[in-house]
Amino acid sequence: MGWKSVPTACRSPQLPSIKVALLVVAAGRGLRLGADRPKQYLSCAGRPLIAHTLEALAASWPFSAVTVAIHPGDRALYDEALAYLTPSAAAALGPPATGGETRQQSVLAGLEALVAAAPDIVLIHDAARPFPAPDLVARAVQAAERHGAAAPGMPMSDTVKQVDADGRVLATPPRSALRAVQTPQAFAFPLILAAHRRAAAAGVAGLTDDVAVAEWAGAPAYVFEGDPANVKVTTMQDFSAAEARLMASAGEIRVGQGFDVHAFAPGDHVWLCGVRIPHTAALKGHSDADVALHALADALYGALAEGDIGAHFPPSDPQWKGAASKVFLAHAAGRVRARGGFIVNLDATLICEAPKIGPFRAAMRERVAEIAGLDIARVGVKATTSERLGFTGRGEGIACLATAAVRLP
């Protein structure tokens, strides 16, 4: 294929002399998991699974270009997942490629999207493998330099049987010569691009990985040392194990508390948890006076030990006059992600005699989850009266007490 190996002395993850691109394949449906959305977008330890994969890869190598091949119907889910990335990991991503009905089609779309970047090497990785270690990625790059087409593989620990349609054993291959293949698979970029183009033109389908495509095109392929921890999430049992592993390594839990009060003023509605609620009065404040979002934002800032809303959005600044309070909560949630953490849960207790919160509780939880980028199961909204005691009991305003739990590295 005309590929020449780069001398070993030139290799360096810190100062690479070659351009290494990354293609993450995320267009699959994940039907075997039986979930309500593709597995790569399921919340796992506080973030979509794909966010863990992209973060790990971003930390493993200074890639010259990164693209993700996604299903055409998943753009909203993909954009939502990107909100969970640290700024450095998000900045490394190029526009997503639109995948196809098969893995081969999706990979080819991703490779075509990388052509303009002109990489020397490309690593192709499954979005559902969230544990790619830097050592594994370095071995992949070196294998591509040396061989042009290679995949990480693990020796088989179980005896393998070849059977027919009835389950009758036809052969017992010696397991010493067998390997369970993983990703990232590593290639000279011109080699694998040409191989995928040829396979597509010839109508060849059903090749289950990219090394198989290279083999079909006549390129010698090799297996290098894989990583037993580099597991793929396929079943719900896999998913639960991955979540437990991610939670165990996620660092410390911080808890923050927020409290806010706003007095009533003339008006016909109040904003609570980002939801407009009809009422006989409005709430008085510099912004839209959403007492719940203010308390929740302060709870997150408290967990981070980063002050309060006033420190980030001074009331003396006229640009925040009448502002929608979703801006404050979204900023606080973004600060958690910027520090490499994630929100475990948010909980708000509204204290008022009126309006009645019950009819709006579901919409309020949904809106808070949307603003903070959380699964709704991690958001609690409650309400209580003060038994007609104090300013809330006299109907002079609304108070809110909020707590937030976050995990930080």
Buried (B, 14 or more C-beta within 10 A) or exposed (E): BEBEEBEEEEBEEEEBEBBBBBBBBBBBBBEEBEEEBBBBBBBBBBBBBBBBBBBBBBBBBEBBBBBBBBBEEBEEBBEBBBBBBBEEBBEBBBEBBBBBEBBBBBBBBBBBBBEEBEBBBBBBBBBBBBBBBEEBBBBBBBBBBBBBBBBBBBEBEEEEEEEEEEEEEEEEEEEEEBBBBBBBBBBBBBBBBBBBBBBBEEEBEEBEBBBBBBBBBEBEBBBBEBBEEBBBBEEBEBBEEBBEBBBEEBBEEBEBEBBBBBEBEEEEBBBBBBBEBEBEBBBEBBBBBBBBBBBBBBBBBBBBEBEBBEEBBEEEEEEBEEBBBBBBBBBBBBBBBEBBBBBBBBBBBBBBBBBEBEEBBEBBBBBBBBBBBBBEEBBBBEBEEBEEEEBBBEBBBBBBBBBBBBBBE
